[in-house]
């Protein structure tokens, strides 16, 4: 809305609108974020394995449909479903059955692409292909974010018939807290609910804006946001 001060008009924007002003492409070819330790390896992921010492190897291994990678002279190793943080120990244990006095490192290369659906009050609803480290907020940015009638505080992640979590973008905007920003899985649905109660706050505050409030929030909560 517009605030009029001393004969001039000052536009008061919706809080968080700038977050959605530049859509981000999340195809499988971009620079990938560091994988968290609890990321589960999936078929189609690529592992970059380096071994040095008594044996030297620099390998790029694709996880096959059966969830395995094949190391020369070591054989097939089942890695699908293994936590990324546990992968070095697993590979070291298998390689040590053949070689001695070596060191090993492993990292993720190209990641498997996966399809997700973004629905509800979002700028560009539809089907999107994202990599397997993409999160709810990242995919939502790719779709242009909530529309003027869409909520920033009630964004559901649905997996099959289950609601996995509800993301509140204010947690990221106000506190930098991304703990609720879950990593996506194939065929997940991100659904943006209609916007809730809106209140404009102007005057001597750091962030004059239009804020979206949850039903249990008070005037004190609103002032703290601003």
C-alpha positions as CSV (number, residue, x, y, z in Angstrom):
1,X,0.0,0.0,0.0
2,X,1.0,3.7,-0.1
3,X,2.0,5.8,2.9
4,X,1.6,9.6,2.3
5,X,4.2,11.8,4.1
6,X,4.4,15.5,3.7
7,X,2.6,15.5,0.4
8,X,4.7,12.6,-1.1
9,X,3.7,9.0,-1.5
10,X,6.0,6.2,-0.1
11,X,5.2,2.7,-1.2
12,X,5.1,0.2,1.6
13,X,5.8,-3.3,0.2
14,X,4.9,-6.7,1.5
15,X,7.6,-8.0,3.8
16,X,9.8,-10.5,2.0
17,X,8.8,-9.4,-1.5
18,X,12.4,-8.8,-2.5
19,X,13.2,-12.4,-1.8
20,X,11.1,-13.4,-4.8
21,X,12.2,-10.7,-7.2
22,X,14.8,-12.8,-9.0
23,X,13.8,-16.4,-9.9
24,X,16.6,-18.9,-9.6
25,X,17.2,-21.8,-12.0
26,X,17.7,-25.1,-10.3
27,X,18.6,-27.5,-13.1
28,X,21.1,-30.3,-12.6
29,X,24.0,-28.4,-14.2
30,X,24.5,-25.5,-11.8
31,X,27.1,-25.3,-9.0
32,X,25.9,-27.6,-6.3
33,X,25.7,-26.8,-2.6
34,X,27.7,-28.9,-0.2
35,X,25.8,-32.1,0.6
36,X,24.7,-32.5,4.2
37,X,26.0,-35.5,6.1
38,X,22.5,-37.1,6.3
39,X,21.9,-36.9,2.5
40,X,21.0,-40.4,1.3
41,X,22.8,-41.5,-1.9
42,X,20.4,-42.3,-4.7
43,X,20.6,-44.1,-8.1
44,X,21.8,-41.6,-10.7
45,X,24.1,-39.7,-8.3
46,X,27.7,-39.4,-9.3
47,X,30.6,-40.1,-6.8
48,X,34.0,-38.6,-7.2
49,X,36.4,-41.0,-5.5
50,X,40.2,-40.3,-5.1
51,X,42.6,-42.9,-3.7
52,X,46.3,-42.3,-3.1
53,X,49.1,-44.1,-1.4
54,X,49.9,-47.7,-2.4
55,X,47.4,-47.3,-5.2
56,X,46.4,-44.2,-7.1
57,X,43.0,-43.6,-8.7
58,X,40.8,-40.7,-9.6
59,X,37.3,-42.1,-10.3
60,X,33.9,-40.7,-11.4
61,X,31.4,-43.4,-10.5
62,X,27.7,-43.3,-11.4
63,X,25.3,-45.0,-9.0
64,X,23.4,-47.6,-11.2
65,X,19.7,-48.4,-11.0
66,X,20.5,-51.2,-8.5
67,X,22.1,-48.6,-6.2
68,X,25.7,-49.8,-6.7
69,X,29.0,-48.4,-7.9
70,X,31.9,-50.6,-9.4
71,X,35.4,-49.9,-8.2
72,X,38.2,-51.5,-10.4
73,X,39.7,-54.6,-8.7
74,X,37.3,-54.1,-5.7
75,X,34.0,-54.9,-7.3
76,X,30.4,-53.6,-6.9
77,X,29.5,-51.7,-3.7
78,X,25.9,-51.0,-2.6
79,X,25.7,-47.3,-1.8
80,X,22.1,-46.3,-2.4
81,X,20.4,-45.4,0.9
82,X,23.8,-44.8,2.6
83,X,24.3,-41.5,4.4
84,X,26.8,-39.2,2.6
85,X,28.6,-38.8,5.9
86,X,29.1,-42.6,6.2
87,X,30.2,-43.1,2.6
88,X,34.0,-42.6,3.2
89,X,34.1,-45.3,5.9
90,X,32.1,-47.7,3.7
91,X,34.3,-47.3,0.7
92,X,37.5,-47.4,2.8
93,X,36.4,-50.7,4.4
94,X,35.7,-52.3,1.0
95,X,38.9,-51.0,-0.6
96,X,41.0,-52.2,2.4
97,X,39.9,-55.8,1.6
98,X,42.2,-55.5,-1.5
99,X,44.7,-52.8,-0.8
100,X,46.8,-51.6,2.1
101,X,48.4,-48.3,3.1
102,X,46.1,-45.9,1.2
103,X,43.9,-42.9,1.8
104,X,40.6,-42.2,0.3
105,X,38.3,-39.2,-0.2
106,X,34.8,-39.1,-1.8
107,X,32.5,-36.2,-2.8
108,X,29.4,-35.8,-4.8
109,X,29.6,-34.9,-8.5
110,X,26.6,-34.6,-10.8
111,X,23.4,-35.3,-8.9
112,X,20.3,-37.1,-10.1
113,X,17.5,-34.8,-11.4
114,X,14.0,-35.3,-9.9
115,X,10.6,-34.0,-10.7
116,X,8.6,-32.0,-8.1
117,X,5.2,-30.2,-8.4
118,X,4.5,-26.7,-7.2
119,X,0.9,-25.8,-6.7
120,X,-1.4,-23.3,-5.1
121,X,-0.9,-19.5,-4.9
122,X,2.4,-19.4,-6.7
123,X,3.6,-17.2,-9.6
124,X,4.4,-20.1,-12.0
125,X,2.7,-23.3,-10.8
126,X,3.7,-26.5,-12.6
127,X,6.2,-29.3,-12.7
128,X,9.9,-28.6,-12.1
129,X,13.1,-30.6,-12.5
130,X,15.5,-30.0,-9.7
131,X,18.6,-31.7,-8.4
132,X,18.4,-34.0,-5.4
133,X,19.9,-31.5,-3.0
134,X,17.2,-28.8,-3.8
135,X,15.1,-27.6,-0.9
136,X,11.5,-26.3,-0.6
137,X,12.6,-22.7,-0.6
138,X,14.9,-23.1,-3.6
139,X,12.3,-24.8,-5.7
140,X,9.8,-22.1,-4.7
141,X,12.2,-19.4,-5.9
142,X,12.4,-21.2,-9.2
143,X,8.6,-20.9,-9.5
144,X,8.6,-17.2,-8.7
145,X,7.5,-17.5,-5.1
146,X,4.0,-16.9,-3.7
147,X,1.7,-14.5,-5.6
148,X,0.2,-11.4,-4.0
149,X,-2.6,-13.7,-2.7
150,X,-0.2,-16.5,-1.6
151,X,1.1,-17.1,1.9
152,X,4.8,-16.8,2.8
153,X,4.0,-18.5,6.1
154,X,2.0,-21.6,5.2
155,X,3.9,-23.5,2.5
156,X,3.3,-27.3,2.7
157,X,5.5,-30.1,1.6
158,X,3.5,-33.1,0.7
159,X,4.9,-36.6,0.0
160,X,2.3,-39.0,-1.2
161,X,-0.7,-38.7,1.1
162,X,1.4,-37.3,4.0
163,X,2.1,-33.7,4.9
164,X,5.8,-33.8,5.7
165,X,6.3,-30.2,7.0
166,X,5.1,-26.6,6.7
167,X,7.7,-24.0,5.8
168,X,7.4,-20.5,7.2
169,X,9.6,-18.2,5.1
170,X,9.6,-15.6,8.0
171,X,11.9,-18.0,9.8
172,X,14.5,-17.5,7.1
173,X,13.8,-13.8,6.6
174,X,13.8,-12.7,10.2
175,X,16.2,-15.2,11.9
176,X,18.2,-16.9,9.1
177,X,16.8,-20.2,10.3
178,X,16.6,-22.8,7.5
179,X,16.0,-25.8,9.7
180,X,12.5,-26.1,8.4
181,X,13.6,-25.9,4.7
182,X,13.5,-29.7,3.9
183,X,15.4,-31.4,1.1
184,X,13.0,-32.5,-1.6
185,X,12.4,-36.0,-2.9
186,X,11.1,-37.1,-6.3
187,X,7.4,-36.4,-6.9
188,X,7.1,-34.2,-3.8
189,X,4.4,-31.5,-3.9
190,X,4.9,-28.0,-2.7
191,X,1.6,-26.2,-2.0
192,X,1.3,-22.5,-1.2
193,X,-1.8,-21.7,0.8
194,X,-3.8,-18.5,0.4
195,X,-2.4,-15.5,2.4
196,X,-3.4,-15.0,6.0
197,X,-4.2,-11.8,7.9
198,X,-2.1,-8.8,6.7
199,X,-1.2,-5.8,8.8
200,X,0.7,-2.7,7.6
201,X,3.2,-1.2,10.1
202,X,4.7,2.2,9.5
203,X,6.5,4.9,11.4
204,X,9.6,4.7,13.5
205,X,10.5,1.1,12.8
206,X,13.4,-0.5,11.0
207,X,11.2,-2.4,8.5
208,X,8.0,-0.5,7.6
209,X,6.1,-3.2,5.6
210,X,3.0,-5.2,5.2
211,X,3.3,-8.3,7.4
212,X,1.4,-11.5,7.3
213,X,0.3,-12.7,10.8
214,X,-0.5,-16.2,12.0
215,X,-3.7,-16.5,14.1
216,X,-1.9,-16.7,17.5
217,X,0.4,-13.7,16.9
218,X,0.0,-10.4,18.7
219,X,0.8,-6.8,18.3
220,X,4.1,-7.4,20.2
221,X,5.0,-10.1,17.6
222,X,4.3,-7.6,14.8
223,X,6.5,-4.9,16.4
224,X,9.3,-7.4,16.9
225,X,9.2,-8.3,13.2
226,X,9.5,-4.7,12.2
